[in-house]
């Protein structure tokens, strides 16, 4: 009963936030989709981190920590911190241009700056295609958590559906204002409860030092640079470090957040804080994943992604485990709500308004955006119905696909007078084509010299853009 009370209280808090956002909203697309471009430093910072730290952060990090070890923390923490550089290169420029030209979506900016509707639609298609599987991770994580917390009384897919329903409800009510308010609450929950989880588990195992010594005796490779199974070769380390820098600003839900800052100071301060947080916070789920070998040895595949709720179920009182796992629910919900809002906004503005009904009223734009939120949530649940082997596998593929857009975006923002839209179009198609051939094994892995696909894919994309436009 305690578990259900805590979950119900959390969901009611999210709904209350939805009503607050609805009361503050104005009847314009800019307000519904971008919160009127008026977020200050604190709210902007929390919406940055809450949006980006998803189910992957709680379950994926712990599962990867279990399989790979502490080197995974170093790669993810520093790679994500370096992504703040891309926030400056991409995000600040996007904020300036968005403020000057009233852009709402990434595709609007690309299409207007290049004068190419084809490139605009290609950006839209790539962002939607690769965000959908990443979006499905959120209900997957929610289903795993609720099933574990309730000892199977709420089955996996019912739990995923329940959380998705509540997200759709509060996004439907207040749009970006609601999402920003819930992001702030969820961000605080993630911080506090993730640290609490480490303290509880470590104390139950006799202290952090003693527990790590015990794991080291069992699995010393988890403490090495290469990690378990010698996972991190130098090529893979380099590949994944640059992956986060290239892909994070290309998430449509992150790209659109570059538009919503109140002023330059709020944007710059939030970016600096964003760079610091991963160095502090990312160690927590990895620690729990590593320590999981003491209680749950030999987990394989997707079973390893459940190590965090398993450890809490074993080492924390029921009420505390439920409370801490609301932090995980917060991570899932704060990312999924943003993804739903971003994709629905893009489909509304970049397809319906641009090509079917340019004179549609503001009210109809908002209504269509709300309907699309429901449709996209249903698609995410369809993908989540039969989840792949590991969360990490979904994320890496989706992130690489989005990274293909980075070179074109950078060229358009800084060399738009010289950049050739056709070269960008061809480069993106070639990059995604190369990713497909590599992922399907049509090109031997030996040809990429041990690097992950992001390196040759983005390298090819950049070369085509350079030869076809900037160098011209």
N, C-alpha and C positions, 0 to 999 in steps of 0.2 A: 504493500500500500504506500509506503514511504516513497518508493521510486516513482510511482504514478503521480503523487502529490507534487514532487519536485519538477517532473517533466511538465505537468499541467500548469504549474506556476510560471515556468519559463515561457511556455507558449502563450499564456495570457499576457505576459509582459511584452512579448513581441507584438501581439494584437493591439495592446494599448499604445505602443509606439506607432502602429499603423494609423490609429485614430488621431494621434497628435499630429502626425505628418499630414493627414487629410485636412485637418482644421487649419493648418498653416499654408496649405497649397493654394495656388492661384490657377485659374482656368486657362493656362497657356501651355503649349508643348514644351517651351523652354523651362518652365517651372516644374512640370511633371517629369520631364526626361533629365534635367540638369540642375534641379533645385534652385533655379534662378541665378546660377553662377555666383552664389553668394556664401560659400562655405569658408569659415575661418580656419585658423591653424589647427586647433585641437580636433575639431570634427573631421577636417580633411586628412589629418594624420591617421586617425583611427579608421576612416573609411579606406585609405590606402592599404593599411595592413590587414584589416578584417576581410577586405575583398580578396586580397592575394593569398592569405593563409587559409587554405581550404581543408577539405577532408584529407587532402594529400599531406598537409602539415601534421595532423593528429595521427591518422592511421598509416599513411604512406611513409612518413618519417620513422615511426616506431617500427614498422615492418622492415624498412630498409636498414635501420639500425640493427635489428635482429639478424638480418642476412649478411650485412656488410661490416658493421661496426662503427667505431668512432670517426673513421676517416670520412664517413658520409656526412657527419656534422660539418666538418671543415669545408668540404666541397659546397654543400648547400648554403651554409652561413655566409661564406665569403663571396660565393657566386651571386647570391641574392643581394648582399650589400653592394656589390659592384653594379647591380642593376640600377642603383640610384644614379649612377653616371648616365645611364640611358634616359632616366627621368629628366635629367638636365638637358641632354642633347635633343631628345625628342619632345618630352613633356612640356618644357618651358616654352619652346617654340610653338607647340600646338596651342598652349594656353593663350599666347599673344595673338596668334592668328584667329583663334576661336572668338576671342573678345572683339577683335576688329571686324570680323566678317560674319559673326553670329552662327558659326558652324555648330552642329549638334552631334554629328556622327563622324567617325573616321573617314568613311567613304565620301561624305560631303566635302570634306577638306581636300581629299585626293582628287576628286572629280573637278572641283572648282579651280584648284591650282594648276592642273594639267590641261583642263578643257577636254578631258576624255571621259565620256560616259562608259566606254568599254572597260577602262582601267578602274573606274569607280565600281562597276558591277563585279569585276574580278576580285577586288579587295573585299567587297561584301561577301562574295561566295566563299573565299578562303577563310575569312573570319568565322562565318557561320559553320562551315563544314568541320573545322578543327576545334571549334568551341563546343559543339554538341557532345562529343565523347568526353571532353573535360568536364562539361556541365553534368554529365551522368554520374561522375564520381561522387557528387554531393549526395544524391539519394542513396547511392550504394553505401557510402559511409554511414548515413543516418540509419539505414536498415540494419547494418551490422551492429551499431551501437544499441539501438532499441531492442533488438533480438537478444543481445548479450545481457543487457541490464534487466530485462524482464524474464530471464531464464527461458526464453523461447515462447513466452505467452503472447508477445507481439511478434509474429513471424517477420522475416527479413523484408519481404516486399510490401507487406502491410505497413511496416514502420517507415519504409522509404516513401510510400504514398502519403502517409499521415503528415510527415514533416513537409513534403512538397506542397500539400494542400495549404498548410498554414503560411508558407512562404508566398504562394500565389495570392492568398487572401490579403496579406498586409502590403504587398507590392501593388496589388489592384487598388487598394485604398489611397495610398499617398505617393506612389512613385519614388523619385530619387530622394525627396525629403524624408520619407519613411525609411528608405534604405540607409540613409546617412545616420539617422537617429539609432536604428537598430545596430548598425555597424559599430557605433560608439559603445553601446552596451555590450555587444558581443566581443569587441576588442578587449575591453576591461576583463570580461569573464575569461577569455583565453589566457591573458597574462597571469591572472591570479590563480586560476584553477590548474594550469599546466605546471606551475612551480609547486603548487600544493601536491599534485600527483607524484612528483619526483620525491618530495620529502616523505610522503606516506609510504611509498614503496621501499625507498632506501632504508628508512627506520625499521620497517618490518623485516628487512633482510639483514639487520645488524649494523647498519650504517653504510654510507656510500663507498667508503674506502674498502671495507671488508667485503662488500658484495662484489666490487670490481676485481678484487684479488681472487675471489672464488671463480668468477667468470674467466679471468685470465688463465687460471690453471686448466680450465676446460677448453677454452677457445682463444689462445693467444693471438691468432690472426685477426681477431676483431679489434685489436689495439694497434695494428700495424698501418702504415700508410696505404698499402695496397688493399687492405680489408679482407674480409672473408672470401675465400675462393680466388684470391688475388684479383679482385674485381677491378680495382682502379689501376690500370696501366697509366703511364704518363699521357698517352694519347687520349684515353677516356677522361682522365682528370681535366685535361685542357678542354676537351669537347664540352663537357658538362658545365665547366666554369663559364664558358662564353655563351652557352645555351640560355642561361637565365638572363644575361645582359641583353641578348637579342630578342627573346620571346616575351618577357614581362611587359614591356611597353606596347607590344602588339596584341595583347589580350584586349578584345573590344571593351570589356568592362573596366580595364585599367586606362585605356586610351581615352575613353569618355570622361574619366575622372580628371584628366588634365584640363578639361574645359571648366570645371566647377569651382575652381579656387576664387576666393573673393578678391585677392590682390597678389602681387608679386611676392611680398614678404611671406604670406601664408604658404604659397607654393614652395618657396625655397626652404623654409623651416621644416615643413612636413617632409621634404625630400631628405634632409639631413637626418631627421629622426628615423625615417624609414631605413636608412643605411645602418643605423646603430642597432635597431631592434633584433634583426636576425642573429647577430653575434651573441646576444644574450639569451634569446628565447629558444633557438633551434636545438640547443643541446638537450633540452628537457625530454622530448619524445624519443630521441636517440638513446639517451641513458636508459629509459624504461625498456626500449627494445633490446639493448645489449643485456641488461639484467634479466630479461625474460628467459634466457637460456638456463637459469638456475631452477626454474619451475616448469618450463615447457620446452624441453629439448626437442630438436629434430622436427620443428614445424616446417612445412614446405608450401611453396606457392602462395595462394591467397590466404591460407591459414595463418601465415606470418603477419599479415595485415591486421589480424585481430589481437595481436599481442598486448596492445594497450588496454582494451577492456578486459582481457583475460587477467592481466596482472592486477588491475584495480579490483576485479571481482574476488581475487584470492587474498589480497593484502589490505583492503580497505573495508570498513563497515559498509553495509549496503547503502545507507543514506549518503555517506561520503563519496562512495563510488558513483552514485547517481548524480550528486552535485558536481563532481569533477567532470563527469562525462557530458554535463550540459555545456561545458566549455568546448567539447568536440562538436556538439550540436550547433553551438554558436558559430564555429568555424565553417561548418557545412552550409548553414543558412545564410551567413554573411557573404559567401561567394556565390551561391546559387541565385539569391535575389538579384545581385548585381548582374550576373550573366543573363538572366531572364530579361531584365530591364534593358540591358545593352542591345541584345539581339532583337528584341521586339521594337526598340527604337529605330534600329537600322533598317529593318524590314518595312516599317511604316514610312520612314522618311525617304529611304533610298530606292524603294521599289514602288510603293503605292503613290506617294506624293510626287516623286520625280517622274514616273512614267505613266501613271493612270489618272491621277486627279490632282494636278498642281494647285488647284484653287480650293481644295478641301478645307473645311473650317477647322479651327484649332480644336474644338470639342470633338470632332470626328477623328482627328489624329490621335488624341488621347484615348478615345474609345477603342480604336483599332489597336493601339499599343497594348491596351489591357487584354483584349481578346487574344492577341499573339502571345502574351505572357502565358495564358492558359494552354495554348497549343504547344508552345515550346516546352513547357513543364511536362506535358504528356509525352512528348518525344524523348525527353531525358529519362522518364520512367520506363519507356520501352527499351532503351539501351540498358538501363540498370536491371531489367528483368533477368537477363542472363549475363552477369558480370564476367569480364575477362579474368585471366589468372591473377594478375597483380595490379594494384593501383599505379605502381611505378611505371609499368609497361604502357598504360593508357596515357599517362602524363607525358612521358618522353616523346611518344609519337605525335601527340597533339601539339606539344610545344615546338617541336622541330618544324611542323607544318606552318605554324604561325611565324616562326623566325624568318621564313623565306620573304616575308613582307618588309623586314627591317631595312635592307639596303635600298629598296625603292622609296620607302618612307623618308629615309635620311636624305637621299638625293633630291626628292621633291621639296623637302623643307628648306634645303640650303642651296640648291642649284636649279631652282624651278625655271629660271630663264633659259637654261641650257639643256635641262633634262628632256629626253625624248620619251613621250608617253608610250609609244610603240615598243621601244627598247625595254621599258619597265614591264610592259604586258608580257612580252616574250620571255623576259628573265624570270618572272614569277611562274609562268607555265613550265619553263624548263626546270626550275628548281623543284617544283612539286612533282614533275615527272621523274626527276632523278631520285627524289625521296621514295616514290612509289617503286621504282625498279630496285632500289636498295632494300626496302622493307620486304619485298616479295622474293628477294634472293636472285633476281634476274641478273644482277651484277655481282660477281664474286666478292665476298667481304675482304679478301686480300687486296683488292684494288684500292681500298680506302686507307690502307696502311695502319689499321688499328684504330682509326678515329671513328667517332660516332657520325651518323649521317649529316648532322648539322654543319660540320666543317666543309665537306665537299659541296653540299647543297647551297649553303650561303656563299661559298667561294665562287661557284659557277654563276649564281645570281648576280653577285657584285661585278664580276668580270663582264657579263653581257651588258649590264647597265653602263659601265664605264666605256666600253668599246662603242656602244650604240648611241650614247648621248653626251655624257660629260666631256669625253675626249674630242667630240666632234667640233 
